[in-house]
Amino acid sequence: MDPVGAKDLAFRKICTERFILSICYSLLQQYLLVTIFLLFINFSILHPINWIVGTVRLLVSFYPWIASVPLAVGVTVHGVVLAKSCLLESRYHSTNFLKLYRNLIQRSALLLTNGTIGCLTAWLYTRFLRDEYRLLFLSSDQDEVTYLNERFVYLLLSGVFAGSYYFAREQSNPGAVDFSIILLPKVAQYWNNLSSALTKSLRKSFVGMFIYMSFYYTISCLLRHRLASFLGGAKLQDDSTLYSFCNIVMDVRLLVYTCLFSALILSNINLMHVLFRIFLNEPQHFSLETSVFHANDEPLLADALAYKQIPIVQQLAADDLFVVAEAQSNVRRKQLFALTVPGGHPNNWRRVYEVCMKLIGDFTQELEHSIDGIGPKPAPPMVLMGGVLRPTASVDKELLMKKQYNQNFGIRSLSSPTLNSPPVGGNAEQLAKSRGKAVDGGVSLATALKRIPGYDYLFVESKSSKSYYLLSVQSQLIVKVTQSLVAIASRSLAEDTYGVLQNDLSCIVHTLLELKRVVDKIGSINLDVKRVDRNYIALKGAVKRSLYRFTNAFGPYIKHLVIEPEDLKALQGFVNFREV
């Protein structure tokens, strides 16, 4: 197998193992939620022992395990679709229409699996209710006629609506994974998210229940009779749609079940994302060195940092690099500073150094290119004694009268372009007129399209969209790589016995100063950084902390390490702790 294929297989194996564990724990989570549901519907304050014993007896029976098979299949399919979305390479889309078009299949599959999980969860929970909420058809003892049970249909559709509601409100970027700064044990992470997920989902279910009522009434007006005829010609208990809807929404027990179903479905899907994040956040130790004497199948840290096809692998490699840089034990850093045998070359450090410098350099170049053409921030208004300086009404009136006078008498501004002289000849004149009409028609059509509400949002690329993408998606990786690189350089003063970093310190400083210059430039231009305020502040703070740490470690040797005079001048503020 070729080396590229071997690397790709190794990295995908790392992610696949984590995805399988996430799906398995998501399946076990279903029985936890079923337990919560059974404890709620069987609650009896007068007979607490019978309440608990009866719930446990029902849980250990064979029926819940058989009834939960469809839901387990739906959860597995949803986990596979969610795993595929996490494996996608992050790409920049210039317009929102292009983003929706490229992600249409993925988001449609996620919407379908969310609605399926909601429907199957509602069906499973109705298996434990009484007949009037559990059966699709009800028979009348008097006239022996089968009626459609609209309460069961109401509960089943509430599950579909809850799953779709979560996708529309919460799942804006399903493939994104936030890596925790402080990593807690898996059990602690899950239980911390379990209580918050249940309370938030219960609160959101109240709002979603009223939205679902209007949705169900619309659906019942359109499809109520067609559904009854499709299901074997079953009759409706009430011919009036409004009367039937009022009977349903006035059933207090049914409303409680609907709210409970929605809360548990929202919690279920939310906790599935929590489990994926927990297992994807688990640290991964990559190999730092290879030996020519025996084959090493472990993926290298430098290769993982450069692997852009799966962003999760890059984040895991950046976390591992940060662990190597900040660990109290210097065992792995010794491997980084070691020389190869045979040969005596610093290949371990060179691989990591070149990848880190390329990541920071490419990010700096793209970020600087994304803010080209954006003007500086407008100057603040001139404040005088008594208020802000503004044009008076007489000045506004004078400008308006001057503009009207020029239009009435055909006086053209000197800054406007001159009109071309008409061509000689009737044919040329007609041709020019037809071309002018065509151009005017195209301009008027484009102007009409731009006036449509939402046209700019879908089809026009904003000036800050590329900057927003870089700061929101790639800045976390750059923050960790920057701090790790400087931490390794600072510790090399005492641990690098062979001096493998000595010739690279000036390049590290120059790259960090270039990144700082671009980041500071963002604060001085008219860019909406409120959308990425957290990531922008984190990146700016990481660059400053890295430069301060470098100057604090190499303060006495700055003049011997830094070659460029501009870099040396820029570092003086950090050396004197007077950087602004």
Helices and strands as residue ranges (DSSP letters): H 3-41, H 48-60, H 62-67, H 69-87, H 96-102, H 104-126, H 131-134, E 137-139, E 146-148, H 150-170, H 186-230, H 241-249, H 252-280, H 301-305, H 311-326, H 331-337, H 347-370, E 383-384, E 387-388, H 393-408, H 426-450, H 455-459, H 465-469, I 470-474, H 475-495, G 502-504, H 505-524, G 529-532, H 533-553, G 555-557, H 558-561, H 565-575
